[in-house]
């Protein structure tokens, strides 16, 4: 009587999750091997399957916890700031400046550690901010202005130039330059953002300046 024998063997690796460490599951691989054999005899069929598991000596390398860097609003000792303010639309920019200075004081920035520099308009903010940054006297520079849309395209030119100027000042000097220039459709919008129902964007800019100054001074030196 003849018989045909069929043998199959295979192995694979599965991952078993165990306890969690540092916020990540510890992955320990376990080898799972199995084999099947079957002998076929005319009229009679028999088969057997066996499973075997064994713990692999190796394991995935555990990664270190991710480090997060963030500026502090409370570690302000020794930080110095400059505020560049445009005189154009002064009814708005003075309110923005007041909000910024009040915020610096509230967060324990010494009055003598804040210098205010006035420029004619928002177009001139960038070049002055860059000069101040390169002086290495300040940890951050807050740029304040107000551009209100009129009947010509002058608004677009000034708004775009002010934004790119402040950005370039920060990149070229290596000192954080905070964009606090309002770009509004009308004067009502501007006043609402200078202490009105929309808050005071000068105060918000001061908070950003403090956080960025702290980040650079304490983590990115």
C-alpha positions as CSV (number, residue, x, y, z in Angstrom):
1,X,0.0,0.0,0.0
2,X,1.5,3.3,-1.1
3,X,1.2,6.6,0.8
4,X,1.7,10.2,-0.1
5,X,3.2,12.4,2.6
6,X,2.8,16.2,2.6
7,X,4.9,18.3,5.0
8,X,4.6,22.0,5.5
9,X,6.6,24.1,7.9
10,X,6.7,27.9,8.4
11,X,7.7,30.4,11.0
12,X,6.7,34.0,11.6
13,X,7.2,36.7,14.2
14,X,4.5,38.3,16.1
15,X,4.7,41.4,18.4
16,X,3.2,41.2,21.9
17,X,2.4,44.4,23.7
18,X,3.4,44.4,27.3
19,X,3.6,47.2,29.9
20,X,3.8,50.9,28.9
21,X,6.9,52.8,29.7
22,X,7.4,56.5,29.1
23,X,4.1,56.7,27.3
24,X,5.0,54.1,24.7
25,X,4.1,50.4,24.7
26,X,7.1,48.1,25.1
27,X,7.2,45.8,22.1
28,X,8.6,42.4,22.7
29,X,8.7,40.1,19.7
30,X,7.8,36.4,20.1
31,X,8.6,33.8,17.4
32,X,5.7,31.7,16.4
33,X,6.6,28.6,14.4
34,X,4.3,25.9,13.2
35,X,4.5,22.8,11.1
36,X,1.9,20.6,9.6
37,X,2.3,17.1,8.3
38,X,-0.2,14.9,6.7
39,X,-0.1,11.3,5.6
40,X,-2.6,10.1,3.1
41,X,-3.5,6.4,2.9
42,X,-6.2,5.4,0.6
43,X,-9.4,5.4,2.5
44,X,-7.8,6.8,5.6
45,X,-6.5,10.4,6.1
46,X,-4.5,11.5,9.1
47,X,-2.9,14.9,9.8
48,X,-1.2,16.6,12.7
49,X,-0.4,20.3,13.5
50,X,2.0,21.4,16.1
51,X,2.6,25.0,17.4
52,X,5.7,26.2,19.2
53,X,6.4,29.6,20.6
54,X,9.6,30.9,22.0
55,X,10.7,34.3,23.3
56,X,13.2,36.0,21.1
57,X,16.3,37.2,23.0
58,X,16.3,40.5,21.1
59,X,13.8,43.3,21.5
60,X,13.0,46.6,19.9
61,X,15.2,49.5,21.0
62,X,13.2,51.7,23.3
63,X,13.2,55.3,22.2
64,X,13.8,58.2,24.6
65,X,11.0,60.5,25.5
66,X,10.5,63.4,23.1
67,X,11.8,66.7,24.5
68,X,9.6,69.7,24.1
69,X,11.0,73.2,24.2
70,X,8.8,76.2,24.9
71,X,9.3,79.8,26.0
72,X,8.2,80.9,29.4
73,X,6.0,83.9,30.2
74,X,7.3,84.0,33.8
75,X,11.1,83.8,33.3
76,X,11.5,87.4,32.2
77,X,14.4,88.5,34.4
78,X,17.1,90.0,32.3
79,X,15.2,90.1,29.1
80,X,15.3,93.3,27.1
81,X,12.8,94.4,24.4
82,X,12.4,97.1,21.8
83,X,9.1,98.3,20.4
84,X,9.1,99.9,17.0
85,X,5.9,102.0,16.5
86,X,4.6,103.7,13.4
87,X,3.2,107.2,13.9
88,X,0.9,106.9,10.9
89,X,-2.6,106.2,12.2
90,X,-1.4,107.2,15.7
91,X,-4.9,107.1,17.2
92,X,-4.6,103.3,16.7
93,X,-0.9,102.7,17.3
94,X,-0.8,104.5,20.6
95,X,-3.5,102.3,22.0
96,X,-1.6,99.2,20.7
97,X,1.6,100.5,22.4
98,X,-0.2,101.1,25.7
99,X,-1.5,97.5,25.6
100,X,2.0,96.2,24.9
101,X,3.6,98.3,27.7
102,X,1.0,97.3,30.2
103,X,1.5,93.6,29.3
104,X,5.3,93.9,29.7
105,X,4.7,95.4,33.2
106,X,2.2,92.7,34.1
107,X,4.7,90.0,33.3
108,X,7.4,91.6,35.4
109,X,9.5,93.1,32.6
110,X,11.4,96.0,34.1
111,X,10.4,99.4,32.7
112,X,14.1,100.2,31.9
113,X,14.3,97.0,29.9
114,X,11.9,98.3,27.2
115,X,12.9,100.9,24.6
116,X,10.3,102.4,22.3
117,X,11.4,103.6,18.8
118,X,9.0,105.7,16.7
119,X,9.1,105.6,12.9
120,X,7.0,107.6,10.3
121,X,4.9,104.6,9.1
122,X,4.6,100.9,8.8
123,X,6.7,100.8,5.7
124,X,9.8,101.9,7.7
125,X,9.4,99.4,10.6
126,X,11.4,96.6,9.0
127,X,14.7,98.4,8.4
128,X,14.7,99.8,12.0
129,X,13.8,96.5,13.5
130,X,16.7,94.8,11.7
131,X,19.1,97.5,12.9
132,X,17.9,97.0,16.5
133,X,18.2,93.3,16.2
134,X,21.8,93.4,14.9
135,X,22.7,95.7,17.8
136,X,22.4,92.6,20.1
137,X,20.9,94.8,22.8
138,X,17.5,93.1,22.7
139,X,16.1,89.7,23.1
140,X,13.0,90.4,21.0
141,X,11.5,93.3,19.0
142,X,7.8,94.1,18.8
143,X,6.7,95.9,15.6
144,X,3.5,97.9,15.9
145,X,1.7,99.7,13.1
146,X,-1.8,100.1,11.5
147,X,-2.5,100.0,7.8
148,X,-6.1,100.8,6.9
149,X,-7.4,100.1,3.4
150,X,-8.2,103.1,1.2
151,X,-9.4,103.7,-2.3
152,X,-6.1,102.9,-4.0
153,X,-3.7,100.0,-4.0
154,X,-1.4,101.8,-1.7
155,X,-2.8,99.7,1.1
156,X,-1.6,96.4,-0.5
157,X,1.9,97.7,-1.1
158,X,2.4,99.0,2.4
159,X,0.8,95.9,4.1
160,X,2.9,93.5,2.1
161,X,6.1,95.5,2.5
162,X,5.6,95.8,6.3
163,X,5.0,92.0,6.6
164,X,8.0,91.0,4.5
165,X,10.2,93.7,6.2
166,X,9.5,92.4,9.7
167,X,10.1,88.8,8.6
168,X,13.4,89.8,6.9
169,X,14.5,91.7,10.0
170,X,14.1,88.6,12.2
171,X,15.8,86.3,9.7
172,X,18.7,88.6,9.0
173,X,19.4,89.6,12.6
174,X,18.6,86.3,14.3
175,X,16.5,88.1,16.9
176,X,12.7,87.4,17.1
177,X,10.8,90.3,15.4
178,X,7.1,90.1,16.2
179,X,4.6,91.3,13.6
180,X,2.1,93.5,15.4
181,X,0.9,95.6,12.4
182,X,-2.8,95.7,11.9
183,X,-4.1,95.4,8.4
184,X,-7.8,96.4,8.4
185,X,-10.5,97.3,5.9
186,X,-11.6,100.4,7.9
187,X,-10.8,102.5,11.0
188,X,-13.6,100.8,13.0
189,X,-11.9,97.4,12.6
190,X,-8.5,98.9,13.6
191,X,-9.9,100.5,16.8
192,X,-11.7,97.3,17.7
193,X,-8.4,95.5,17.6
194,X,-6.6,98.3,19.6
195,X,-8.5,97.8,22.9
196,X,-12.0,97.5,21.6
197,X,-14.3,94.5,21.5
198,X,-11.7,92.4,19.6
199,X,-9.1,92.9,22.3
200,X,-5.7,94.6,22.1
201,X,-3.3,93.2,19.5
202,X,-0.5,95.2,21.1
203,X,-0.9,93.2,24.3
204,X,-1.0,89.9,22.3
205,X,2.2,91.0,20.5
206,X,3.9,91.6,23.8
207,X,3.1,88.1,25.1
208,X,4.5,86.7,21.9
209,X,7.6,88.7,22.3
210,X,8.1,87.5,25.9
211,X,7.6,83.9,24.9
212,X,10.0,84.1,21.9
213,X,12.7,85.9,23.9
214,X,12.5,83.3,26.6
215,X,12.7,80.5,24.1
216,X,15.8,81.9,22.4
217,X,17.5,82.9,25.6
218,X,16.9,79.7,27.6
219,X,16.7,77.0,25.0
220,X,18.1,78.1,21.6
221,X,21.4,79.9,22.5
